[in-house]
Amino acid sequence: FAPPPPPAGYASPARIAAALTRALARHGLTRIYTAAAPQHAVISVTAGVTAWTDGVLLWCDCDGQRHTWPAADTDGAAARLAALAALPGTAGPR
């Protein structure tokens, strides 16, 4: 079964992905790829770090751990994702 759509009043996954991309660029990460659909968006930060959003949460799985942030906190998520991207074995081209 597909997950339900985000509740009314939340930003679309595409808008969250765009805001996260801008925030990541402020951390020097500029080779970011995104794709969005009505219920989810994926943000490829580096070769080893990929984030997802449903408009409510942002999350990524890195080194076997799930990291989550409120979708409204794209600046906080970007700071942590930039730190994760800098870890050995996860950094890709910037």
MARDODO-626733 format. One record per residue: x, y, z of N, C-alpha, C, O in turn; residue number from 1; residue in one letter. Coordinates in Angstrom, 2 decimals, always signed. Example, Ala and Ser with C-alpha at 12.3 -4.5 7.8 and 13.67 -1.06 7.14 Angstrom:
REM MARDODO-626733
((+13.19,-5.69,+7.80),(+12.30,-4.50,+7.80),(+13.20,-3.30,+7.80),(+14.24,-3.32,+8.46),1,a)
((+12.85,-2.25,+7.08),(+13.67,-1.06,+7.14),(+12.90,+0.03,+7.87),(+13.41,+1.14,+8.04),2,s)
REM end
This chain:
REM MARDODO-626733
((+0.83,-1.19,+0.00),(+0.00,+0.00,+0.00),(+0.86,+1.24,+0.00),(+1.91,+1.29,+0.65),1,f)
((+0.44,+2.23,-0.71),(+1.15,+3.51,-0.74),(+0.82,+4.29,+0.53),(-0.30,+4.20,+1.04),2,a)
((+1.78,+5.05,+1.03),(+1.50,+5.87,+2.22),(+0.50,+6.96,+1.87),(+0.40,+7.38,+0.72),3,p)
((-0.24,+7.42,+2.87),(-1.20,+8.48,+2.60),(-0.49,+9.78,+2.23),(+0.68,+9.96,+2.59),4,p)
((-1.16,+10.68,+1.53),(-0.54,+11.97,+1.20),(-0.34,+12.80,+2.46),(-1.02,+12.57,+3.46),5,p)
((+0.58,+13.76,+2.43),(+0.80,+14.63,+3.59),(-0.49,+15.36,+3.96),(-1.32,+15.64,+3.10),6,p)
((-0.65,+15.67,+5.25),(-1.84,+16.41,+5.66),(-1.90,+17.78,+5.00),(-0.89,+18.33,+4.56),7,p)
((-3.10,+18.32,+4.93),(-3.28,+19.66,+4.37),(-2.45,+20.67,+5.16),(-2.31,+20.53,+6.38),8,a)
((-1.92,+21.65,+4.49),(-1.13,+22.67,+5.16),(+0.37,+22.43,+5.11),(+1.15,+23.32,+5.46),9,g)
((+0.78,+21.24,+4.68),(+2.20,+20.97,+4.57),(+2.67,+21.26,+3.15),(+1.89,+21.19,+2.20),10,y)
((+3.94,+21.59,+3.02),(+4.50,+21.90,+1.70),(+4.58,+20.63,+0.87),(+4.67,+19.53,+1.40),11,a)
((+4.55,+20.80,-0.43),(+4.70,+19.65,-1.31),(+6.13,+19.12,-1.20),(+7.05,+19.89,-0.90),12,s)
((+6.32,+17.84,-1.44),(+7.68,+17.30,-1.42),(+8.61,+18.04,-2.39),(+9.79,+18.22,-2.09),13,p)
((+8.10,+18.48,-3.54),(+8.94,+19.21,-4.50),(+9.44,+20.52,-3.91),(+10.60,+20.88,-4.10),14,a)
((+8.59,+21.22,-3.19),(+9.02,+22.48,-2.57),(+10.03,+22.25,-1.47),(+10.98,+23.02,-1.32),15,r)
((+9.84,+21.20,-0.69),(+10.81,+20.87,+0.37),(+12.15,+20.50,-0.27),(+13.20,+20.94,+0.20),16,i)
((+12.13,+19.71,-1.33),(+13.36,+19.33,-2.01),(+14.09,+20.55,-2.56),(+15.31,+20.64,-2.47),17,a)
((+13.35,+21.49,-3.13),(+13.96,+22.71,-3.66),(+14.58,+23.54,-2.54),(+15.68,+24.07,-2.69),18,a)
((+13.88,+23.66,-1.41),(+14.41,+24.42,-0.28),(+15.65,+23.74,+0.29),(+16.62,+24.41,+0.65),19,a)
((+15.63,+22.41,+0.37),(+16.80,+21.69,+0.88),(+17.98,+21.85,-0.07),(+19.11,+22.01,+0.39),20,l)
((+17.73,+21.82,-1.36),(+18.80,+22.01,-2.34),(+19.46,+23.37,-2.18),(+20.68,+23.48,-2.23),21,t)
((+18.65,+24.41,-1.98),(+19.22,+25.75,-1.75),(+20.03,+25.79,-0.46),(+21.11,+26.39,-0.42),22,r)
((+19.53,+25.15,+0.58),(+20.25,+25.14,+1.86),(+21.56,+24.35,+1.74),(+22.57,+24.76,+2.30),23,a)
((+21.54,+23.24,+1.03),(+22.77,+22.46,+0.83),(+23.80,+23.26,+0.03),(+25.00,+23.16,+0.30),24,l)
((+23.35,+24.04,-0.93),(+24.27,+24.87,-1.72),(+25.00,+25.86,-0.81),(+26.16,+26.19,-1.05),25,a)
((+24.33,+26.35,+0.21),(+24.98,+27.26,+1.16),(+26.07,+26.56,+1.95),(+26.93,+27.22,+2.55),26,r)
((+26.05,+25.22,+1.97),(+27.10,+24.43,+2.63),(+28.14,+23.96,+1.63),(+29.00,+23.15,+1.97),27,h)
((+28.08,+24.46,+0.40),(+29.07,+24.12,-0.61),(+28.76,+22.88,-1.42),(+29.56,+22.49,-2.26),28,g)
((+27.62,+22.27,-1.20),(+27.22,+21.09,-1.98),(+26.39,+21.57,-3.17),(+25.27,+22.04,-3.00),29,l)
((+26.95,+21.43,-4.34),(+26.29,+22.01,-5.51),(+25.91,+20.99,-6.58),(+25.15,+21.33,-7.50),30,t)
((+26.40,+19.78,-6.51),(+26.06,+18.78,-7.53),(+24.94,+17.89,-6.99),(+25.13,+16.69,-6.79),31,r)
((+23.81,+18.49,-6.77),(+22.66,+17.83,-6.15),(+21.64,+17.53,-7.24),(+21.38,+18.35,-8.11),32,i)
((+21.07,+16.35,-7.16),(+20.04,+15.94,-8.10),(+18.75,+15.66,-7.33),(+18.79,+15.06,-6.26),33,y)
((+17.64,+16.09,-7.86),(+16.35,+15.85,-7.21),(+15.35,+15.29,-8.21),(+15.45,+15.51,-9.42),34,t)
((+14.39,+14.58,-7.67),(+13.24,+14.12,-8.45),(+12.05,+14.14,-7.50),(+12.18,+13.78,-6.33),35,a)
((+10.91,+14.56,-8.00),(+9.74,+14.68,-7.13),(+8.51,+14.10,-7.80),(+8.35,+14.15,-9.02),36,a)
((+7.66,+13.56,-6.97),(+6.33,+13.08,-7.36),(+5.36,+13.68,-6.36),(+5.79,+14.32,-5.40),37,a)
((+4.08,+13.50,-6.54),(+3.13,+14.13,-5.63),(+3.30,+13.76,-4.15),(+3.04,+14.58,-3.28),38,p)
((+3.75,+12.53,-3.87),(+3.83,+12.10,-2.47),(+5.24,+12.07,-1.90),(+5.40,+12.10,-0.68),39,q)
((+6.27,+12.02,-2.74),(+7.65,+11.93,-2.25),(+8.59,+12.66,-3.18),(+8.30,+12.88,-4.36),40,h)
((+9.75,+13.04,-2.62),(+10.85,+13.57,-3.43),(+12.13,+12.94,-2.93),(+12.25,+12.60,-1.75),41,a)
((+13.07,+12.77,-3.82),(+14.37,+12.24,-3.47),(+15.41,+13.29,-3.80),(+15.33,+13.95,-4.84),42,v)
((+16.39,+13.44,-2.91),(+17.45,+14.43,-3.08),(+18.78,+13.70,-2.98),(+19.15,+13.22,-1.91),43,i)
((+19.49,+13.60,-4.09),(+20.81,+12.95,-4.10),(+21.84,+14.01,-3.73),(+22.12,+14.91,-4.52),44,s)
((+22.39,+13.89,-2.53),(+23.32,+14.89,-2.00),(+24.73,+14.61,-2.51),(+25.38,+15.50,-3.06),45,v)
((+25.20,+13.40,-2.31),(+26.48,+12.92,-2.83),(+26.27,+11.47,-3.25),(+25.17,+10.94,-3.12),46,t)
((+27.33,+10.83,-3.73),(+27.22,+9.44,-4.16),(+26.75,+8.54,-3.02),(+26.10,+7.52,-3.28),47,a)
((+27.05,+8.88,-1.79),(+26.70,+8.02,-0.65),(+25.62,+8.56,+0.25),(+25.26,+7.90,+1.23),48,g)
((+25.08,+9.73,-0.03),(+24.05,+10.33,+0.84),(+22.86,+10.75,-0.01),(+22.96,+11.63,-0.87),49,v)
((+21.73,+10.12,+0.26),(+20.48,+10.43,-0.42),(+19.41,+10.68,+0.62),(+19.28,+9.91,+1.57),50,t)
((+18.66,+11.74,+0.46),(+17.58,+12.09,+1.39),(+16.24,+11.96,+0.67),(+16.16,+12.03,-0.55),51,a)
((+15.21,+11.77,+1.47),(+13.84,+11.65,+0.97),(+12.95,+12.58,+1.76),(+13.26,+12.92,+2.90),52,w)
((+11.85,+13.00,+1.17),(+10.85,+13.78,+1.90),(+9.46,+13.42,+1.41),(+9.24,+13.07,+0.25),53,t)
((+8.52,+13.53,+2.35),(+7.11,+13.36,+2.01),(+6.35,+14.66,+2.26),(+5.12,+14.67,+2.22),54,d)
((+7.08,+15.75,+2.51),(+6.47,+17.03,+2.82),(+6.27,+17.25,+4.31),(+6.03,+18.38,+4.74),55,g)
((+6.35,+16.19,+5.09),(+6.23,+16.27,+6.55),(+7.58,+16.06,+7.20),(+7.97,+16.80,+8.10),56,v)
((+8.31,+15.04,+6.73),(+9.63,+14.71,+7.25),(+10.66,+14.71,+6.13),(+10.33,+14.54,+4.95),57,l)
((+11.91,+14.89,+6.52),(+13.08,+14.62,+5.68),(+13.80,+13.48,+6.36),(+13.87,+13.44,+7.59),58,l)
((+14.35,+12.54,+5.58),(+15.10,+11.46,+6.21),(+16.16,+10.93,+5.26),(+16.08,+11.10,+4.04),59,w)
((+17.16,+10.29,+5.86),(+18.16,+9.56,+5.09),(+18.66,+8.41,+5.95),(+18.59,+8.46,+7.17),60,c)
((+19.17,+7.39,+5.29),(+19.80,+6.27,+5.96),(+21.27,+6.32,+5.59),(+21.63,+6.27,+4.42),61,d)
((+22.12,+6.42,+6.59),(+23.56,+6.54,+6.35),(+24.28,+5.70,+7.40),(+24.02,+5.82,+8.59),62,c)
((+25.18,+4.85,+6.94),(+25.92,+3.96,+7.84),(+25.00,+3.16,+8.74),(+25.31,+2.95,+9.92),63,d)
((+23.88,+2.70,+8.20),(+22.97,+1.87,+8.95),(+22.09,+2.59,+9.96),(+21.38,+1.95,+10.73),64,g)
((+22.13,+3.91,+9.96),(+21.31,+4.69,+10.89),(+20.36,+5.58,+10.10),(+20.72,+6.16,+9.08),65,q)
((+19.13,+5.66,+10.60),(+18.16,+6.58,+9.99),(+18.25,+7.92,+10.70),(+18.26,+7.99,+11.93),66,r)
((+18.33,+8.97,+9.91),(+18.35,+10.35,+10.41),(+17.08,+11.01,+9.90),(+16.76,+10.90,+8.72),67,h)
((+16.36,+11.70,+10.79),(+15.12,+12.37,+10.37),(+15.09,+13.80,+10.89),(+15.68,+14.12,+11.92),68,t)
((+14.39,+14.65,+10.14),(+14.19,+16.05,+10.50),(+12.80,+16.46,+10.08),(+12.24,+15.88,+9.15),69,w)
((+12.22,+17.44,+10.76),(+10.96,+17.99,+10.25),(+11.22,+18.62,+8.88),(+12.25,+19.27,+8.69),70,p)
((+10.32,+18.45,+7.95),(+10.51,+19.02,+6.61),(+10.63,+20.53,+6.65),(+11.26,+21.13,+5.78),71,a)
((+10.03,+21.15,+7.66),(+10.11,+22.61,+7.78),(+11.51,+23.08,+8.18),(+11.81,+24.27,+8.06),72,a)
((+12.37,+22.17,+8.65),(+13.73,+22.54,+9.09),(+14.76,+22.17,+8.03),(+15.67,+21.39,+8.29),73,d)
((+14.62,+22.74,+6.84),(+15.57,+22.41,+5.78),(+16.98,+22.90,+6.09),(+17.95,+22.27,+5.67),74,t)
((+17.11,+24.01,+6.82),(+18.45,+24.49,+7.18),(+19.14,+23.52,+8.12),(+20.32,+23.20,+7.94),75,d)
((+18.43,+23.04,+9.13),(+19.00,+22.06,+10.06),(+19.34,+20.75,+9.37),(+20.39,+20.17,+9.62),76,g)
((+18.43,+20.30,+8.51),(+18.68,+19.07,+7.77),(+19.89,+19.23,+6.85),(+20.71,+18.31,+6.74),77,a)
((+20.01,+20.37,+6.20),(+21.14,+20.61,+5.30),(+22.46,+20.58,+6.05),(+23.44,+20.03,+5.56),78,a)
((+22.49,+21.18,+7.23),(+23.73,+21.18,+8.02),(+24.14,+19.75,+8.37),(+25.31,+19.40,+8.25),79,a)
((+23.19,+18.95,+8.79),(+23.51,+17.57,+9.16),(+23.84,+16.72,+7.93),(+24.77,+15.91,+7.98),80,r)
((+23.11,+16.90,+6.84),(+23.41,+16.16,+5.62),(+24.79,+16.52,+5.09),(+25.51,+15.65,+4.60),81,l)
((+25.17,+17.79,+5.17),(+26.51,+18.20,+4.74),(+27.57,+17.52,+5.60),(+28.60,+17.09,+5.08),82,a)
((+27.31,+17.41,+6.90),(+28.26,+16.72,+7.78),(+28.33,+15.23,+7.43),(+29.42,+14.65,+7.42),83,a)
((+27.19,+14.61,+7.16),(+27.19,+13.21,+6.76),(+27.92,+13.00,+5.45),(+28.63,+12.01,+5.28),84,l)
((+27.75,+13.92,+4.52),(+28.40,+13.82,+3.21),(+29.92,+13.92,+3.33),(+30.65,+13.44,+2.46),85,a)
((+30.40,+14.54,+4.40),(+31.83,+14.71,+4.57),(+32.49,+13.51,+5.25),(+33.71,+13.44,+5.33),86,a)
((+31.68,+12.55,+5.76),(+32.25,+11.37,+6.40),(+32.98,+10.51,+5.39),(+32.57,+10.42,+4.24),87,l)
((+34.08,+9.87,+5.81),(+34.79,+8.98,+4.89),(+33.85,+7.89,+4.37),(+33.07,+7.31,+5.11),88,p)
((+33.95,+7.65,+3.09),(+33.13,+6.62,+2.47),(+31.78,+7.11,+1.98),(+31.09,+6.39,+1.26),89,g)
((+31.38,+8.33,+2.34),(+30.09,+8.84,+1.87),(+30.25,+10.06,+0.99),(+29.33,+10.43,+0.27),90,t)
((+31.41,+10.68,+1.05),(+31.60,+11.91,+0.28),(+31.70,+11.58,-1.20),(+32.37,+10.63,-1.60),91,a)
((+31.02,+12.36,-1.96),(+31.09,+12.24,-3.41),(+31.54,+13.56,-3.98),(+31.98,+14.44,-3.24),92,g)
((+31.45,+13.71,-5.28),(+31.83,+14.99,-5.87),(+30.93,+16.10,-5.38),(+29.72,+15.92,-5.25),93,p)
((+31.51,+17.23,-5.11),(+30.77,+18.39,-4.66),(+30.49,+19.22,-5.86),(+29.86,+20.27,-5.74),94,r)
REM end
